[in-house]
Amino acid sequence: MNIQTVAQLASAASETFIAVVVLVSYYLFVRVYRAQLEEMRAARTAGGRPQVIVTADYTRLPLIDIVVRNVGGGSAKDIEFDFSTPVVNSTGHALSDEIGYFKRGMGFLAAGEEVKSFWDNFNDLLPVLRERGIEEGITVSVRYRDLAEEAFEDEWNINPLIHEGEQSIRGFKGVEELVEVVEKISKDVEALAQNRTEQSRDDSRQ
């Protein structure tokens, strides 16, 4: 084999190698481009990533609500809940076993939407949590999917005990105190009405 033949073979091999590199590069480019298109299409379909949280709402203290809220940018569906221990109230009822969407799951929750249920009176609930040994709170696992079928799972901790002793709560002892206040007002009104009646009688006699 002479030098000219070797040079021709080397040139052909080089061209073949370059062609293979170009083809492989083009193939990889197409794959990446398609993946990006799929991600963009999924993002448009889902409207963004949903973020479903479960928390206690203290805005109506001393009353506490339990809230499921979607704080993400996209809608969530097929939402399921799992509790480390039942969410009980002071009457012994387990909300996590009795509330429908906690038991059977939630089909759909749009971005920014929430579902709220009454839990208990703060001061009535705390002794029950201690009695049941729930000092570290209740862990809630939430599983759901977005509209593009991507699955998510989050965990949240609910613990009213961490708010014990706050001034806004300490100033109110519970339903019993409210009843006492109402009864006192009622007695004061009755006494005032009776005094006015007696005064009217005295005036009429004069």
C-alpha atoms as an extended CHARMM CRD file, in Angstrom:
* protein
*
       206  EXT
         1         1  MET       CA              0.0000000000        0.0000000000        0.0000000000  PROA      1               0.0000000000
         2         2  ASN       CA              1.5480000000        3.2470000000       -1.1190000000  PROA      2               0.0000000000
         3         3  ILE       CA              1.4510000000        6.6010000000        0.6080000000  PROA      3               0.0000000000
         4         4  GLN       CA             -1.2860000000        7.9480000000       -1.6680000000  PROA      4               0.0000000000
         5         5  THR       CA             -3.6130000000        5.0740000000       -0.7950000000  PROA      5               0.0000000000
         6         6  VAL       CA             -2.9380000000        5.5270000000        2.9160000000  PROA      6               0.0000000000
         7         7  ALA       CA             -3.6970000000        9.2260000000        2.6310000000  PROA      7               0.0000000000
         8         8  GLN       CA             -6.9630000000        8.4970000000        0.8390000000  PROA      8               0.0000000000
         9         9  LEU       CA             -8.0050000000        5.9900000000        3.5150000000  PROA      9               0.0000000000
        10        10  ALA       CA             -7.1050000000        8.4120000000        6.2840000000  PROA      10              0.0000000000
        11        11  SER       CA             -9.0860000000       11.1660000000        4.6030000000  PROA      11              0.0000000000
        12        12  ALA       CA            -12.1180000000        8.9040000000        4.1960000000  PROA      12              0.0000000000
        13        13  ALA       CA            -11.8990000000        7.7960000000        7.8300000000  PROA      13              0.0000000000
        14        14  SER       CA            -11.6400000000       11.3840000000        8.9400000000  PROA      14              0.0000000000
        15        15  GLU       CA            -14.6880000000       12.3870000000        6.9170000000  PROA      15              0.0000000000
        16        16  THR       CA            -16.6090000000        9.4150000000        8.2870000000  PROA      16              0.0000000000
        17        17  PHE       CA            -15.6680000000       10.3560000000       11.8400000000  PROA      17              0.0000000000
        18        18  ILE       CA            -16.7370000000       13.9560000000       11.2890000000  PROA      18              0.0000000000
        19        19  ALA       CA            -20.0410000000       12.8010000000        9.8150000000  PROA      19              0.0000000000
        20        20  VAL       CA            -20.6520000000       10.5290000000       12.8330000000  PROA      20              0.0000000000
        21        21  VAL       CA            -19.8740000000       13.3710000000       15.2410000000  PROA      21              0.0000000000
        22        22  VAL       CA            -22.2630000000       15.6690000000       13.3890000000  PROA      22              0.0000000000
        23        23  LEU       CA            -25.0220000000       13.0580000000       13.4020000000  PROA      23              0.0000000000
        24        24  VAL       CA            -24.5690000000       12.2950000000       17.1110000000  PROA      24              0.0000000000
        25        25  SER       CA            -24.5190000000       16.0020000000       17.9500000000  PROA      25              0.0000000000
        26        26  TYR       CA            -27.6700000000       16.5660000000       15.9310000000  PROA      26              0.0000000000
        27        27  TYR       CA            -29.3700000000       13.6060000000       17.6150000000  PROA      27              0.0000000000
        28        28  LEU       CA            -28.4940000000       14.9120000000       21.0840000000  PROA      28              0.0000000000
        29        29  PHE       CA            -29.6680000000       18.3970000000       20.1510000000  PROA      29              0.0000000000
        30        30  VAL       CA            -33.0110000000       17.0330000000       18.9780000000  PROA      30              0.0000000000
        31        31  ARG       CA            -33.4510000000       15.0600000000       22.2120000000  PROA      31              0.0000000000
        32        32  VAL       CA            -32.6950000000       18.0630000000       24.4110000000  PROA      32              0.0000000000
        33        33  TYR       CA            -34.9700000000       20.2790000000       22.3030000000  PROA      33              0.0000000000
        34        34  ARG       CA            -37.8290000000       17.7790000000       22.5330000000  PROA      34              0.0000000000
        35        35  ALA       CA            -37.3470000000       17.4590000000       26.3000000000  PROA      35              0.0000000000
        36        36  GLN       CA            -37.5180000000       21.2250000000       26.6640000000  PROA      36              0.0000000000
        37        37  LEU       CA            -40.6680000000       21.3380000000       24.5760000000  PROA      37              0.0000000000
        38        38  GLU       CA            -42.2500000000       18.6430000000       26.7550000000  PROA      38              0.0000000000
        39        39  GLU       CA            -41.3490000000       20.5590000000       29.9100000000  PROA      39              0.0000000000
        40        40  MET       CA            -42.7870000000       23.7660000000       28.5060000000  PROA      40              0.0000000000
        41        41  ARG       CA            -45.9410000000       21.9590000000       27.3870000000  PROA      41              0.0000000000
        42        42  ALA       CA            -46.3130000000       20.3520000000       30.8200000000  PROA      42              0.0000000000
        43        43  ALA       CA            -45.7940000000       23.7020000000       32.5470000000  PROA      43              0.0000000000
        44        44  ARG       CA            -48.4790000000       25.3160000000       30.3780000000  PROA      44              0.0000000000
        45        45  THR       CA            -50.8370000000       22.4420000000       31.0860000000  PROA      45              0.0000000000
        46        46  ALA       CA            -50.2540000000       22.4370000000       34.8400000000  PROA      46              0.0000000000
        47        47  GLY       CA            -50.0940000000       26.2050000000       35.2070000000  PROA      47              0.0000000000
        48        48  GLY       CA            -47.1150000000       25.8490000000       37.5590000000  PROA      48              0.0000000000
        49        49  ARG       CA            -46.2410000000       23.6250000000       40.4990000000  PROA      49              0.0000000000
        50        50  PRO       CA            -48.9720000000       23.1730000000       43.1110000000  PROA      50              0.0000000000
        51        51  GLN       CA            -48.0740000000       23.3040000000       46.7960000000  PROA      51              0.0000000000
        52        52  VAL       CA            -50.6780000000       21.8100000000       49.1170000000  PROA      52              0.0000000000
        53        53  ILE       CA            -50.1890000000       22.5720000000       52.7980000000  PROA      53              0.0000000000
        54        54  VAL       CA            -52.1030000000       21.4930000000       55.9040000000  PROA      54              0.0000000000
        55        55  THR       CA            -51.9340000000       23.8860000000       58.8330000000  PROA      55              0.0000000000
        56        56  ALA       CA            -53.7970000000       25.2200000000       61.8390000000  PROA      56              0.0000000000
        57        57  ASP       CA            -55.4060000000       28.6490000000       61.5050000000  PROA      57              0.0000000000
        58        58  TYR       CA            -55.2480000000       30.8300000000       64.6360000000  PROA      58              0.0000000000
        59        59  THR       CA            -56.8640000000       33.9750000000       63.2040000000  PROA      59              0.0000000000
        60        60  ARG       CA            -60.0840000000       33.3450000000       65.2030000000  PROA      60              0.0000000000
        61        61  LEU       CA            -58.4750000000       32.6460000000       68.5680000000  PROA      61              0.0000000000
        62        62  PRO       CA            -59.3730000000       31.1350000000       70.9030000000  PROA      62              0.0000000000
        63        63  LEU       CA            -61.0510000000       29.0810000000       68.1660000000  PROA      63              0.0000000000
        64        64  ILE       CA            -58.7500000000       27.0100000000       65.9530000000  PROA      64              0.0000000000
        65        65  ASP       CA            -59.4590000000       25.8590000000       62.4120000000  PROA      65              0.0000000000
        66        66  ILE       CA            -57.6000000000       23.2400000000       60.3990000000  PROA      66              0.0000000000
        67        67  VAL       CA            -56.9160000000       24.3420000000       56.8340000000  PROA      67              0.0000000000
        68        68  VAL       CA            -55.9230000000       22.6700000000       53.5780000000  PROA      68              0.0000000000
        69        69  ARG       CA            -54.5390000000       25.3270000000       51.2480000000  PROA      69              0.0000000000
        70        70  ASN       CA            -52.9200000000       25.2940000000       47.7920000000  PROA      70              0.0000000000
        71        71  VAL       CA            -50.2870000000       28.0370000000       47.9230000000  PROA      71              0.0000000000
        72        72  GLY       CA            -48.6100000000       27.0270000000       44.6400000000  PROA      72              0.0000000000
        73        73  GLY       CA            -49.0630000000       28.3750000000       41.1510000000  PROA      73              0.0000000000
        74        74  GLY       CA            -50.8580000000       25.3650000000       39.6760000000  PROA      74              0.0000000000
        75        75  SER       CA            -53.8690000000       23.2240000000       40.4540000000  PROA      75              0.0000000000
        76        76  ALA       CA            -53.5620000000       20.0010000000       42.4310000000  PROA      76              0.0000000000
        77        77  LYS       CA            -55.6390000000       16.8440000000       42.0160000000  PROA      77              0.0000000000
        78        78  ASP       CA            -56.0060000000       13.3860000000       43.5690000000  PROA      78              0.0000000000
        79        79  ILE       CA            -54.9620000000       14.7380000000       46.9700000000  PROA      79              0.0000000000
        80        80  GLU       CA            -54.4900000000       12.1790000000       49.7560000000  PROA      80              0.0000000000
        81        81  PHE       CA            -53.7470000000       12.6930000000       53.4540000000  PROA      81              0.0000000000
        82        82  ASP       CA            -51.9720000000       10.5380000000       56.0210000000  PROA      82              0.0000000000
        83        83  PHE       CA            -51.7600000000       11.5310000000       59.7060000000  PROA      83              0.0000000000
        84        84  SER       CA            -49.1360000000       10.3500000000       62.1840000000  PROA      84              0.0000000000
        85        85  THR       CA            -51.8750000000       10.3600000000       64.8360000000  PROA      85              0.0000000000
        86        86  PRO       CA            -55.5740000000       11.2730000000       64.6320000000  PROA      86              0.0000000000
        87        87  VAL       CA            -56.5390000000       14.9510000000       64.7910000000  PROA      87              0.0000000000
        88        88  VAL       CA            -58.8270000000       14.8280000000       67.8350000000  PROA      88              0.0000000000
        89        89  ASN       CA            -60.8220000000       17.5560000000       69.5400000000  PROA      89              0.0000000000
        90        90  SER       CA            -61.7490000000       18.0120000000       73.1880000000  PROA      90              0.0000000000
        91        91  THR       CA            -64.9290000000       15.9260000000       72.7930000000  PROA      91              0.0000000000
        92        92  GLY       CA            -62.9190000000       12.9260000000       71.6180000000  PROA      92              0.0000000000
        93        93  HSD       CA            -63.9180000000       13.0990000000       67.9480000000  PROA      93              0.0000000000
        94        94  ALA       CA            -61.1660000000       12.4300000000       65.4010000000  PROA      94              0.0000000000
        95        95  LEU       CA            -61.5080000000       14.9930000000       62.6280000000  PROA      95              0.0000000000
        96        96  SER       CA            -59.0140000000       13.1140000000       60.4690000000  PROA      96              0.0000000000
        97        97  ASP       CA            -61.3820000000       10.1150000000       60.5090000000  PROA      97              0.0000000000
        98        98  GLU       CA            -64.6800000000       11.9790000000       60.2520000000  PROA      98              0.0000000000
        99        99  ILE       CA            -64.1050000000       14.8130000000       57.7790000000  PROA      99              0.0000000000
       100       100  GLY       CA            -64.8410000000       13.5540000000       54.2750000000  PROA      100             0.0000000000
       101       101  TYR       CA            -61.8800000000       15.0000000000       52.3840000000  PROA      101             0.0000000000
       102       102  PHE       CA            -59.4410000000       13.7090000000       54.9900000000  PROA      102             0.0000000000
       103       103  LYS       CA            -60.9190000000       10.1980000000       54.7920000000  PROA      103             0.0000000000
       104       104  ARG       CA            -61.5170000000        9.8680000000       51.0470000000  PROA      104             0.0000000000
       105       105  GLY       CA            -59.0950000000       12.4440000000       49.7010000000  PROA      105             0.0000000000
       106       106  MET       CA            -59.7370000000       15.5680000000       47.6830000000  PROA      106             0.0000000000
       107       107  GLY       CA            -60.2650000000       15.4100000000       43.9280000000  PROA      107             0.0000000000
       108       108  PHE       CA            -59.1720000000       18.9240000000       43.0250000000  PROA      108             0.0000000000
       109       109  LEU       CA            -57.8580000000       22.1160000000       44.6160000000  PROA      109             0.0000000000
       110       110  ALA       CA            -57.1070000000       25.0990000000       42.4120000000  PROA      110             0.0000000000
       111       111  ALA       CA            -54.2040000000       27.4560000000       43.0310000000  PROA      111             0.0000000000
       112       112  GLY       CA            -55.0000000000       29.8810000000       45.8470000000  PROA      112             0.0000000000
       113       113  GLU       CA            -58.0090000000       27.9160000000       47.0940000000  PROA      113             0.0000000000
       114       114  GLU       CA            -58.4390000000       26.5180000000       50.6040000000  PROA      114             0.0000000000
       115       115  VAL       CA            -60.7980000000       24.3170000000       52.6000000000  PROA      115             0.0000000000
       116       116  LYS       CA            -61.2650000000       25.1110000000       56.2860000000  PROA      116             0.0000000000
       117       117  SER       CA            -62.8950000000       23.1240000000       59.1020000000  PROA      117             0.0000000000
       118       118  PHE       CA            -63.3990000000       24.0290000000       62.7630000000  PROA      118             0.0000000000
       119       119  TRP       CA            -61.0470000000       22.1170000000       65.0720000000  PROA      119             0.0000000000
       120       120  ASP       CA            -61.5980000000       23.2340000000       68.6800000000  PROA      120             0.0000000000
       121       121  ASN       CA            -61.2400000000       25.8730000000       71.3480000000  PROA      121             0.0000000000
       122       122  PHE       CA            -57.5410000000       26.4370000000       72.0240000000  PROA      122             0.0000000000
       123       123  ASN       CA            -57.7350000000       26.1490000000       75.8050000000  PROA      123             0.0000000000
       124       124  ASP       CA            -59.9580000000       23.0680000000       75.6800000000  PROA      124             0.0000000000
       125       125  LEU       CA            -57.7160000000       21.3440000000       73.1410000000  PROA      125             0.0000000000
       126       126  LEU       CA            -54.3410000000       21.6720000000       74.8700000000  PROA      126             0.0000000000
       127       127  PRO       CA            -55.0690000000       19.2570000000       77.7740000000  PROA      127             0.0000000000
       128       128  VAL       CA            -56.3120000000       16.6620000000       75.2930000000  PROA      128             0.0000000000
       129       129  LEU       CA            -53.1080000000       16.8820000000       73.2310000000  PROA      129             0.0000000000
       130       130  ARG       CA            -51.0010000000       16.4360000000       76.3730000000  PROA      130             0.0000000000
       131       131  GLU       CA            -53.1210000000       13.5580000000       77.6060000000  PROA      131             0.0000000000
       132       132  ARG       CA            -52.5720000000       11.7560000000       74.3190000000  PROA      132             0.0000000000
       133       133  GLY       CA            -48.8280000000       12.4660000000       74.3540000000  PROA      133             0.0000000000
       134       134  ILE       CA            -48.9210000000       14.6610000000       71.2620000000  PROA      134             0.0000000000
       135       135  GLU       CA            -46.2640000000       17.0460000000       72.5580000000  PROA      135             0.0000000000
       136       136  GLU       CA            -44.4040000000       17.2000000000       69.2330000000  PROA      136             0.0000000000
       137       137  GLY       CA            -47.4950000000       17.8430000000       67.1570000000  PROA      137             0.0000000000
       138       138  ILE       CA            -49.1890000000       15.9180000000       64.3680000000  PROA      138             0.0000000000
       139       139  THR       CA            -47.3520000000       15.1710000000       61.1280000000  PROA      139             0.0000000000
       140       140  VAL       CA            -49.4870000000       15.2610000000       58.0020000000  PROA      140             0.0000000000
       141       141  SER       CA            -48.2450000000       13.6750000000       54.7700000000  PROA      141             0.0000000000
       142       142  VAL       CA            -49.8970000000       15.0440000000       51.6390000000  PROA      142             0.0000000000
       143       143  ARG       CA            -49.6720000000       13.2930000000       48.2660000000  PROA      143             0.0000000000
       144       144  TYR       CA            -51.0410000000       14.8610000000       45.0840000000  PROA      144             0.0000000000
       145       145  ARG       CA            -50.4570000000       15.3920000000       41.3520000000  PROA      145             0.0000000000
       146       146  ASP       CA            -50.5210000000       18.3760000000       39.0580000000  PROA      146             0.0000000000
       147       147  LEU       CA            -52.5070000000       18.5330000000       35.8130000000  PROA      147             0.0000000000
       148       148  ALA       CA            -49.4990000000       17.1740000000       33.9020000000  PROA      148             0.0000000000
       149       149  GLU       CA            -49.6270000000       14.0190000000       36.0960000000  PROA      149             0.0000000000
       150       150  GLU       CA            -46.3960000000       14.7960000000       37.9600000000  PROA      150             0.0000000000
       151       151  ALA       CA            -46.5570000000       13.4690000000       41.5330000000  PROA      151             0.0000000000
       152       152  PHE       CA            -45.6120000000       15.3890000000       44.6770000000  PROA      152             0.0000000000
       153       153  GLU       CA            -45.4540000000       14.6070000000       48.3900000000  PROA      153             0.0000000000
       154       154  ASP       CA            -44.9860000000       16.9930000000       51.3230000000  PROA      154             0.0000000000
       155       155  GLU       CA            -45.0260000000       16.7300000000       55.1100000000  PROA      155             0.0000000000
       156       156  TRP       CA            -46.3680000000       19.3320000000       57.5310000000  PROA      156             0.0000000000
       157       157  ASN       CA            -46.4270000000       19.5230000000       61.3200000000  PROA      157             0.0000000000
       158       158  ILE       CA            -49.4000000000       20.9010000000       63.2670000000  PROA      158             0.0000000000
       159       159  ASN       CA            -48.7590000000       21.7220000000       66.9290000000  PROA      159             0.0000000000
       160       160  PRO       CA            -51.0160000000       24.1840000000       68.8120000000  PROA      160             0.0000000000
       161       161  LEU       CA            -48.9310000000       23.6130000000       71.9640000000  PROA      161             0.0000000000
       162       162  ILE       CA            -46.1730000000       25.8720000000       70.6510000000  PROA      162             0.0000000000
       163       163  HSD       CA            -48.5470000000       28.8420000000       71.0150000000  PROA      163             0.0000000000
       164       164  GLU       CA            -49.3390000000       28.1780000000       74.6550000000  PROA      164             0.0000000000
       165       165  GLY       CA            -48.8390000000       31.1780000000       76.9160000000  PROA      165             0.0000000000
       166       166  GLU       CA            -49.2630000000       33.8400000000       74.2630000000  PROA      166             0.0000000000
       167       167  GLN       CA            -51.0380000000       36.9060000000       75.6540000000  PROA      167             0.0000000000
       168       168  SER       CA            -53.8300000000       36.8570000000       73.0950000000  PROA      168             0.0000000000
       169       169  ILE       CA            -54.7440000000       33.3490000000       74.2280000000  PROA      169             0.0000000000
       170       170  ARG       CA            -53.9590000000       33.5790000000       77.9370000000  PROA      170             0.0000000000
       171       171  GLY       CA            -56.5120000000       36.3570000000       78.3770000000  PROA      171             0.0000000000
       172       172  PHE       CA            -59.3850000000       34.0360000000       77.4910000000  PROA      172             0.0000000000
       173       173  LYS       CA            -60.0050000000       30.8330000000       79.4500000000  PROA      173             0.0000000000
       174       174  GLY       CA            -62.5280000000       29.2290000000       77.1650000000  PROA      174             0.0000000000
       175       175  VAL       CA            -66.2280000000       28.7010000000       76.6750000000  PROA      175             0.0000000000
       176       176  GLU       CA            -66.8670000000       28.6180000000       80.4310000000  PROA      176             0.0000000000
       177       177  GLU       CA            -65.6240000000       32.1840000000       80.8280000000  PROA      177             0.0000000000
       178       178  LEU       CA            -67.7650000000       33.3370000000       77.9130000000  PROA      178             0.0000000000
       179       179  VAL       CA            -70.8370000000       31.7900000000       79.5590000000  PROA      179             0.0000000000
       180       180  GLU       CA            -70.0130000000       33.5250000000       82.8410000000  PROA      180             0.0000000000
       181       181  VAL       CA            -69.6830000000       36.8880000000       81.0910000000  PROA      181             0.0000000000
       182       182  VAL       CA            -73.0220000000       36.4450000000       79.3220000000  PROA      182             0.0000000000
       183       183  GLU       CA            -74.7500000000       35.4180000000       82.5650000000  PROA      183             0.0000000000
       184       184  LYS       CA            -73.3190000000       38.4410000000       84.3820000000  PROA      184             0.0000000000
       185       185  ILE       CA            -74.5210000000       40.7990000000       81.6620000000  PROA      185             0.0000000000
       186       186  SER       CA            -77.9600000000       39.1810000000       81.7810000000  PROA      186             0.0000000000
       187       187  LYS       CA            -78.1920000000       39.6270000000       85.5580000000  PROA      187             0.0000000000
       188       188  ASP       CA            -77.0770000000       43.2470000000       85.3040000000  PROA      188             0.0000000000
       189       189  VAL       CA            -79.7510000000       43.9370000000       82.6970000000  PROA      189             0.0000000000
       190       190  GLU       CA            -82.4210000000       42.2760000000       84.8490000000  PROA      190             0.0000000000
       191       191  ALA       CA            -81.3430000000       44.2910000000       87.8920000000  PROA      191             0.0000000000
       192       192  LEU       CA            -81.4160000000       47.5250000000       85.9310000000  PROA      192             0.0000000000
       193       193  ALA       CA            -84.8940000000       46.7520000000       84.5930000000  PROA      193             0.0000000000
       194       194  GLN       CA            -86.1520000000       45.9210000000       88.0810000000  PROA      194             0.0000000000
       195       195  ASN       CA            -84.7660000000       49.1740000000       89.5060000000  PROA      195             0.0000000000
       196       196  ARG       CA            -86.4850000000       51.1790000000       86.7830000000  PROA      196             0.0000000000
       197       197  THR       CA            -89.7910000000       49.3940000000       87.4940000000  PROA      197             0.0000000000
       198       198  GLU       CA            -89.5870000000       50.1220000000       91.2040000000  PROA      198             0.0000000000
       199       199  GLN       CA            -88.6870000000       53.7380000000       90.5320000000  PROA      199             0.0000000000
       200       200  SER       CA            -91.6880000000       54.0910000000       88.2100000000  PROA      200             0.0000000000
       201       201  ARG       CA            -93.9820000000       52.7170000000       90.9340000000  PROA      201             0.0000000000
       202       202  ASP       CA            -92.6170000000       55.1730000000       93.4790000000  PROA      202             0.0000000000
       203       203  ASP       CA            -93.1280000000       58.0720000000       91.0840000000  PROA      203             0.0000000000
       204       204  SER       CA            -96.7200000000       57.0370000000       90.3920000000  PROA      204             0.0000000000
       205       205  ARG       CA            -97.5260000000       56.8680000000       94.1000000000  PROA      205             0.0000000000
       206       206  GLN       CA            -96.2760000000       60.4060000000       94.6050000000  PROA      206             0.0000000000
